[in-house]
Structure formats: C-alpha cells, structure tokens
Amino acid sequence: MTKNNFLNLGIILCEFLRWLYVIAIIFLVGVFIHLQINPSFYNDYHISTESGNIFTSSIQVTKSTDVVQEKIHTSTVQTMNSKNFDLNSLKKFSLFCMFLQLIICLLCMFWVFSEFEKVIKSVKNLQTFQENNVKSFRKIGRYFIVIFIFSSFHYIATEMEIVEKINETSTNERIIENFRTEFHIDLLYLAVILVSFILAEIFKEGNKLQEENQLTV
C-alpha cells in the first residue's frame, strides 16, 4: 500500500471510531433515561467494576437468566464484598456518577480521534509540522489526563431490600446499604499522555526548523 492509502485508511478508521463513540453515548443516555422510567426492567442485569480502561471497558454489564430469589438472600454478604452489583440496586447518586464518568471518557475519546484525524489529514496534505498539529497533540494529552482522572476511581453505593421468611405466616424485611470508593491507576493512560506531549514537542521543533528553512530560502 502507498503512503496515501495508509493515511486514507487512518482517516476512515478515525471517522468510524468517532461514530462508534457517538452511538455509545446515545445508547448510554437512552439506558440511563429508561432506567429511571422502568427500573424493574434491569432486575436481571449486573454491573462489574473490574479495573480496565476505555478500550477494554472498565465497567461491564451482564444479564443473568437464572436468578433464584433464595440464592440472592443467602449470598447477600458475598455480593456486598464483591465487585458485582445489581444494576437497579445502585443508588441514584452513585449511578449518576458512574454514568457521568462514562460519558466524559467517551466524549474525550471522541475528541481524541477528531484531533488525530486532523493530524493525519495535515500529513496527507504535506503540512506535517504545522502549529495546529502541535496544538492537536497537546489537546490529545489533556483529553487523556481527563480520562485518566475519571477512570481511576469508582464511587459505589448500593441499597438492597432483603425479605427473609421467618415462618409460614411472617417475614422480616431489611434494607442493607453499602458504600465503597475504589481507586486504581492505569499505566496505559500515563504512557499515552507522555507520548502525546513528547510528540507535541517533536512537532514543535519540526515547525521551528521548517520556518527557519523558509526564511533561509
């Protein structure tokens, strides 16, 4: 493949990923709104906050098709100590924080690929070391700083109503609340941030040399 073919492929890939993030954002907004309207629809959905990054989905949602009521009661303590939660057991503020984190990270990734597409187009037009590319790489670095911050913690607050059967005629209802804040550091983001700012400096020096050559001529 020629140089232009690679660049065209890169532009197409950036466009595709931008649209993919737009669809993901619209889908998340729809799920969040629907969850407020009909929370019982998500009774069988569980959320996992395993450490990861925006590329590998740090928050995973799965659906269970064989939920047994007695099993839920007997495993309440285990559920509270694990990283898996019923989606509709999350408190509204916790759910909003998680939703906001995802939206901000997805928006930043959308802007990252927008800036990267600008860089590729400038290279294609033989304007590689222009000042705009320096700004683009700095913006990419700042966007990843935002992603790093918002993906490095999870605030989880759950509330579960437990109905225990005492005998044939009476039951005991309890509400169990759990609050937890999780922190983790993703070295991938730190590496990307460092590379972005290094590339910005390289392009800045390239821009200076280009301007000096033009003055010499």
C-alpha positions as a Markdown table, in Angstrom:
| # | Residue | x | y | z |
|---|---|---|---|---|
| 1 | Met | 0.0 | 0.0 | 0.0 |
| 2 | Thr | 1.2 | 3.5 | -0.8 |
| 3 | Lys | 1.6 | 6.3 | 1.8 |
| 4 | Asn | -1.7 | 7.9 | 0.8 |
| 5 | Asn | -3.6 | 4.6 | 1.1 |
| 6 | Phe | -2.4 | 4.2 | 4.7 |
| 7 | Leu | -3.4 | 7.8 | 5.5 |
| 8 | Asn | -6.8 | 7.4 | 3.9 |
| 9 | Leu | -7.3 | 4.2 | 5.9 |
| 10 | Gly | -6.3 | 6.1 | 9.1 |
| 11 | Ile | -8.9 | 8.8 | 8.3 |
| 12 | Ile | -11.6 | 6.2 | 7.7 |
| 13 | Leu | -10.7 | 4.4 | 10.9 |
| 14 | Cys | -10.9 | 7.7 | 12.9 |
| 15 | Glu | -14.3 | 8.5 | 11.3 |
| 16 | Phe | -15.6 | 5.1 | 12.2 |
| 17 | Leu | -14.4 | 5.2 | 15.8 |
| 18 | Arg | -15.9 | 8.7 | 16.2 |
| 19 | Trp | -19.3 | 7.5 | 15.1 |
| 20 | Leu | -18.9 | 4.4 | 17.3 |
| 21 | Tyr | -18.4 | 6.7 | 20.3 |
| 22 | Val | -21.4 | 8.8 | 19.3 |
| 23 | Ile | -23.6 | 5.7 | 19.1 |
| 24 | Ala | -22.2 | 4.5 | 22.5 |
| 25 | Ile | -23.0 | 7.9 | 24.1 |
| 26 | Ile | -26.6 | 7.9 | 22.7 |
| 27 | Phe | -27.1 | 4.3 | 23.9 |
| 28 | Leu | -25.9 | 5.1 | 27.4 |
| 29 | Val | -28.1 | 8.2 | 27.6 |
| 30 | Gly | -31.1 | 6.0 | 26.5 |
| 31 | Val | -30.3 | 3.3 | 29.0 |
| 32 | Phe | -29.9 | 5.9 | 31.8 |
| 33 | Ile | -33.3 | 7.5 | 31.0 |
| 34 | His | -35.0 | 4.2 | 30.6 |
| 35 | Leu | -33.6 | 3.0 | 33.9 |
| 36 | Gln | -35.2 | 6.0 | 35.7 |
| 37 | Ile | -38.6 | 5.3 | 34.0 |
| 38 | Asn | -38.6 | 1.4 | 34.3 |
| 39 | Pro | -36.0 | 0.2 | 36.8 |
| 40 | Ser | -37.6 | -3.2 | 37.2 |
| 41 | Phe | -36.6 | -4.0 | 33.6 |
| 42 | Tyr | -33.0 | -4.2 | 34.8 |
| 43 | Asn | -33.6 | -6.6 | 37.7 |
| 44 | Asp | -31.5 | -9.4 | 36.0 |
| 45 | Tyr | -28.7 | -7.1 | 34.9 |
| 46 | His | -25.5 | -6.9 | 37.0 |
| 47 | Ile | -22.6 | -4.4 | 36.8 |
| 48 | Ser | -19.0 | -5.2 | 37.3 |
| 49 | Thr | -16.3 | -2.6 | 38.1 |
| 50 | Glu | -13.2 | -4.5 | 37.3 |
| 51 | Ser | -10.1 | -2.5 | 36.6 |
| 52 | Gly | -9.5 | -1.7 | 33.0 |
| 53 | Asn | -9.5 | 1.2 | 30.5 |
| 54 | Ile | -11.8 | 2.9 | 28.0 |
| 55 | Phe | -10.5 | 0.5 | 25.3 |
| 56 | Thr | -11.4 | -2.7 | 27.3 |
| 57 | Ser | -14.5 | -1.4 | 29.1 |
| 58 | Ser | -13.8 | -1.0 | 32.8 |
| 59 | Ile | -17.5 | -1.2 | 33.6 |
| 60 | Gln | -19.2 | -4.4 | 32.3 |
| 61 | Val | -22.9 | -5.1 | 32.3 |
| 62 | Thr | -24.2 | -8.7 | 32.1 |
| 63 | Lys | -27.6 | -10.2 | 32.2 |
| 64 | Ser | -28.4 | -13.3 | 34.4 |
| 65 | Thr | -31.2 | -15.5 | 33.1 |
| 66 | Asp | -31.3 | -17.9 | 36.1 |
| 67 | Val | -31.7 | -15.6 | 39.1 |
| 68 | Val | -33.2 | -17.5 | 42.1 |
| 69 | Gln | -34.7 | -15.5 | 44.9 |
| 70 | Glu | -33.4 | -17.7 | 47.7 |
| 71 | Lys | -29.9 | -17.6 | 46.2 |
| 72 | Ile | -29.9 | -13.8 | 46.3 |
| 73 | His | -30.9 | -13.9 | 50.0 |
| 74 | Thr | -28.2 | -16.3 | 51.0 |
| 75 | Ser | -25.4 | -14.6 | 49.0 |
| 76 | Thr | -26.1 | -11.0 | 50.2 |
| 77 | Val | -22.9 | -10.7 | 52.2 |
| 78 | Gln | -20.8 | -12.1 | 49.3 |
| 79 | Thr | -22.5 | -9.6 | 46.9 |
| 80 | Met | -21.6 | -6.7 | 49.2 |
| 81 | Asn | -18.0 | -7.7 | 49.3 |
| 82 | Ser | -17.6 | -8.3 | 45.6 |
| 83 | Lys | -17.3 | -6.1 | 42.6 |
| 84 | Asn | -20.6 | -7.2 | 41.0 |
| 85 | Phe | -23.8 | -5.4 | 41.7 |
| 86 | Asp | -27.4 | -5.5 | 40.5 |
| 87 | Leu | -27.8 | -2.5 | 38.2 |
| 88 | Asn | -31.1 | -1.4 | 39.9 |
| 89 | Ser | -29.6 | -1.7 | 43.4 |
| 90 | Leu | -27.2 | 1.2 | 42.8 |
| 91 | Lys | -28.3 | 4.4 | 44.5 |
| 92 | Lys | -29.2 | 7.2 | 42.1 |
| 93 | Phe | -26.2 | 9.4 | 43.0 |
| 94 | Ser | -23.8 | 6.5 | 42.5 |
| 95 | Leu | -25.5 | 5.6 | 39.3 |
| 96 | Phe | -25.3 | 9.2 | 38.1 |
| 97 | Cys | -21.6 | 9.4 | 39.0 |
| 98 | Met | -20.9 | 6.2 | 37.1 |
| 99 | Phe | -22.9 | 7.4 | 34.1 |
| 100 | Leu | -21.2 | 10.8 | 34.1 |
| 101 | Gln | -17.7 | 9.1 | 34.2 |
| 102 | Leu | -18.5 | 7.0 | 31.2 |
| 103 | Ile | -20.0 | 9.9 | 29.2 |
| 104 | Ile | -17.0 | 12.2 | 29.9 |
| 105 | Cys | -14.5 | 9.4 | 29.0 |
| 106 | Leu | -16.4 | 8.6 | 25.8 |
| 107 | Leu | -16.6 | 12.3 | 24.8 |
| 108 | Cys | -12.9 | 12.7 | 25.4 |
| 109 | Met | -12.1 | 9.7 | 23.2 |
| 110 | Phe | -14.4 | 11.2 | 20.5 |
| 111 | Trp | -12.3 | 14.4 | 20.7 |
| 112 | Val | -9.1 | 12.5 | 20.7 |
| 113 | Phe | -9.9 | 10.8 | 17.4 |
| 114 | Ser | -11.1 | 14.1 | 16.0 |
| 115 | Glu | -7.7 | 15.7 | 16.7 |
| 116 | Phe | -5.8 | 12.7 | 15.4 |
| 117 | Glu | -7.8 | 12.8 | 12.2 |
| 118 | Lys | -6.8 | 16.4 | 11.8 |
| 119 | Val | -3.1 | 15.4 | 12.1 |
| 120 | Ile | -3.5 | 12.6 | 9.6 |
| 121 | Lys | -5.2 | 15.0 | 7.1 |
| 122 | Ser | -2.4 | 17.6 | 7.5 |
| 123 | Val | 0.2 | 14.9 | 6.9 |
| 124 | Lys | -1.7 | 13.9 | 3.8 |
| 125 | Asn | -1.7 | 17.5 | 2.6 |
| 126 | Leu | 2.1 | 17.7 | 3.2 |
| 127 | Gln | 1.6 | 20.1 | 6.1 |
| 128 | Thr | 3.1 | 17.8 | 8.7 |
| 129 | Phe | 4.9 | 20.3 | 11.0 |
| 130 | Gln | 2.3 | 23.0 | 11.2 |
| 131 | Glu | 1.4 | 24.7 | 14.5 |
| 132 | Asn | -2.1 | 23.1 | 14.5 |
| 133 | Asn | -0.6 | 19.7 | 14.9 |
| 134 | Val | 1.4 | 20.8 | 18.0 |
| 135 | Lys | -1.9 | 22.0 | 19.4 |
| 136 | Ser | -3.7 | 18.8 | 18.5 |
| 137 | Phe | -1.2 | 16.6 | 20.3 |
| 138 | Arg | -1.3 | 18.8 | 23.3 |
| 139 | Lys | -5.1 | 18.5 | 23.3 |
| 140 | Ile | -4.9 | 14.7 | 23.0 |
| 141 | Gly | -2.6 | 14.7 | 26.0 |
| 142 | Arg | -5.1 | 16.8 | 28.0 |
| 143 | Tyr | -8.0 | 14.7 | 27.0 |
| 144 | Phe | -6.2 | 11.6 | 28.2 |
| 145 | Ile | -5.4 | 13.3 | 31.5 |
| 146 | Val | -9.2 | 13.8 | 32.0 |
| 147 | Ile | -9.8 | 10.2 | 31.1 |
| 148 | Phe | -7.1 | 9.1 | 33.5 |
| 149 | Ile | -8.7 | 11.0 | 36.3 |
| 150 | Phe | -12.3 | 10.0 | 35.7 |
| 151 | Ser | -11.5 | 6.3 | 35.1 |
| 152 | Ser | -9.2 | 6.0 | 38.2 |
| 153 | Phe | -12.0 | 5.8 | 40.7 |
| 154 | His | -15.5 | 4.4 | 41.2 |
| 155 | Tyr | -17.9 | 5.5 | 43.8 |
| 156 | Ile | -20.4 | 2.7 | 44.6 |
| 157 | Ala | -23.4 | 3.0 | 46.8 |
| 158 | Thr | -25.9 | 0.2 | 46.8 |
| 159 | Glu | -29.2 | -0.4 | 48.6 |
| 160 | Met | -30.8 | -3.9 | 48.7 |
| 161 | Glu | -34.1 | -4.8 | 50.2 |
| 162 | Ile | -33.9 | -8.3 | 51.7 |
| 163 | Val | -37.1 | -10.2 | 52.6 |
| 164 | Glu | -36.4 | -13.2 | 55.0 |
| 165 | Lys | -39.0 | -15.8 | 55.6 |
| 166 | Ile | -39.4 | -16.4 | 59.3 |
| 167 | Asn | -42.2 | -18.9 | 59.2 |
| 168 | Glu | -45.3 | -19.7 | 57.1 |
| 169 | Thr | -47.1 | -16.5 | 58.1 |
| 170 | Ser | -44.5 | -13.9 | 58.8 |
| 171 | Thr | -41.4 | -12.4 | 57.1 |
| 172 | Asn | -38.7 | -10.0 | 58.1 |
| 173 | Glu | -37.7 | -7.1 | 55.7 |
| 174 | Arg | -34.3 | -5.5 | 55.9 |
| 175 | Ile | -32.5 | -2.8 | 53.8 |
| 176 | Ile | -28.8 | -3.3 | 53.5 |
| 177 | Glu | -26.7 | -0.3 | 52.4 |
| 178 | Asn | -23.1 | -0.4 | 51.1 |
| 179 | Phe | -20.7 | 2.4 | 50.3 |
| 180 | Arg | -17.4 | 2.0 | 48.7 |
| 181 | Thr | -14.8 | 4.0 | 46.7 |
| 182 | Glu | -12.4 | 2.2 | 44.5 |
| 183 | Phe | -9.1 | 3.6 | 43.2 |
| 184 | His | -6.8 | 2.2 | 40.6 |
| 185 | Ile | -4.0 | 3.6 | 38.3 |
| 186 | Asp | -3.9 | 2.6 | 34.6 |
| 187 | Leu | -0.4 | 2.9 | 33.3 |
| 188 | Leu | -1.6 | 2.8 | 29.7 |
| 189 | Tyr | -3.1 | 6.3 | 30.1 |
| 190 | Leu | 0.0 | 7.7 | 31.7 |
| 191 | Ala | 2.1 | 6.3 | 28.8 |
| 192 | Val | -0.3 | 7.8 | 26.2 |
| 193 | Ile | -0.2 | 11.2 | 28.0 |
| 194 | Leu | 3.6 | 11.1 | 28.0 |
| 195 | Val | 3.8 | 10.1 | 24.3 |
| 196 | Ser | 1.3 | 12.8 | 23.3 |
| 197 | Phe | 3.2 | 15.6 | 24.9 |
| 198 | Ile | 6.5 | 14.3 | 23.5 |
| 199 | Leu | 5.1 | 14.2 | 20.0 |
| 200 | Ala | 3.8 | 17.8 | 20.6 |
| 201 | Glu | 7.4 | 18.9 | 21.4 |
| 202 | Ile | 8.8 | 17.0 | 18.4 |
| 203 | Phe | 6.3 | 18.6 | 16.0 |
| 204 | Lys | 7.0 | 22.0 | 17.6 |
| 205 | Glu | 10.8 | 21.6 | 16.9 |
| 206 | Gly | 9.9 | 20.4 | 13.4 |
| 207 | Asn | 7.7 | 23.5 | 12.9 |
| 208 | Lys | 10.6 | 25.8 | 14.0 |
| 209 | Leu | 13.1 | 24.1 | 11.6 |
| 210 | Gln | 10.5 | 24.4 | 8.8 |
| 211 | Glu | 10.1 | 28.1 | 9.4 |
| 212 | Glu | 13.9 | 28.6 | 9.6 |
| 213 | Asn | 14.3 | 26.8 | 6.2 |
| 214 | Gln | 11.7 | 29.0 | 4.7 |
| 215 | Leu | 13.4 | 32.2 | 6.0 |
| 216 | Thr | 16.8 | 30.9 | 4.6 |
| 217 | Val | 15.3 | 30.3 | 1.2 |
